[in-house]
Amino acid sequence: MDSERRLKAAALLCALGMAILGYGAGMVDDAPRLVVLCGLTALPLLWTLWRCLERLAMLRHPKPPEPKAVLTIEQQHLVDSALALETSLEHAPIALFRIDGAEGKVVPLNGNARKLVAPGRASDPAALYRELAGQPGDRRTMIQFDTERGVERALLAVSTLALQGSAQRLAALMPVESELEAEALNAWRQLVHVLTHEIMNSLTPVASLSRTARDMLEECRAALPPDIAHDLVTALDAISRRADSLADFVTSYRSLSNVPAARPERIQVSALFERVRALVGPGWRARGGEVQFSVEPASLELVADPGQLEQALINLLKNAFEASSGVERAGARVSARLVRGGRLRIEVADDGPGVPPELVAHIFTPFFTTKKQGGGIGLAMVRHLVHENGGTVRYARPLGTGARFVISF
């Protein structure tokens, strides 16, 4: 009611002011200018009086609120279902894209799709869009695309549908690189375990019998013709040496299936890099090169097994050292920084010839090597150690020359 009293008081004052001005104008009939001035002064008072009366009328007779639309139970159920479906699609664990009509315009439909084409994931979103637009409807296939962490594979399912009279395709993209890596790594571990076990079971008696036969030959060597005794000693020596060499070879691969469980702890990345620098730096400097380490920010920390991560970096730098042996004053660079999403990214790059594109898919495979002397275990061990600590390692397309490996946590 306070508002009503104030409005009444304001209206009364306006009316009083107008009455005074009217009386004054009637007293100065011989001064037209004063009459006009009184009239002009009365206009604001008249407008204020009208506004006060209008608001008083609204207070006494308020306008009834507009009735809200009432949905039936079926309509409310449809609305709730649509909202639930929209929320489910937004947070679905796959990337959904809509491909419009013949022009092939690709539109991200949910959060995972927008993240996939945002900076820090797909290196070339336009190329990914072109590949999606070029896929025919109603099929499933495996595609691969470049990301900041390297090449990723994804399962793509495309469906054709018609919405509001226009033909569209719905593309569902599920990145599976990490899952495939984990399954492949586990399969290789089991295979290596079985092979090494069976080979060692066969090698052990061969090596033992060859040594026993040689000892027996030494005892009765005088009774044999010299040429036959010489040939037997040579053959038994060859069998013994090859058995020992093969045993050492198998033992190195057995390490793939016998890596101890990671014992993570909080470590300072700069301190880890200093230890690696002390181990690999002298070899690079002796050849005229240098390994540069950088951490951004300097206080960057990581929870991992320090020994296993250190060994993974040493293996990568050893591989880079051997690959760049033919390049004068070749060097390497190791960097660590935080990237989009708060992920830690460690990058190892060198000045060597790089990896031929046709070999990229095989470089982490156990037993695969392009070196004349090598067992093909170095990069396989790197992947195993990184996976044990919850990370991934990929070969990334180099920015210039050389090879580039990216470890992500």
Order of alpha helices (4+ residues) and beta strands (2+ residues): alpha-alpha-alpha-beta-beta-alpha-alpha-beta-beta-beta-alpha-alpha-beta-alpha-beta-beta-alpha-beta-beta-alpha-beta-beta
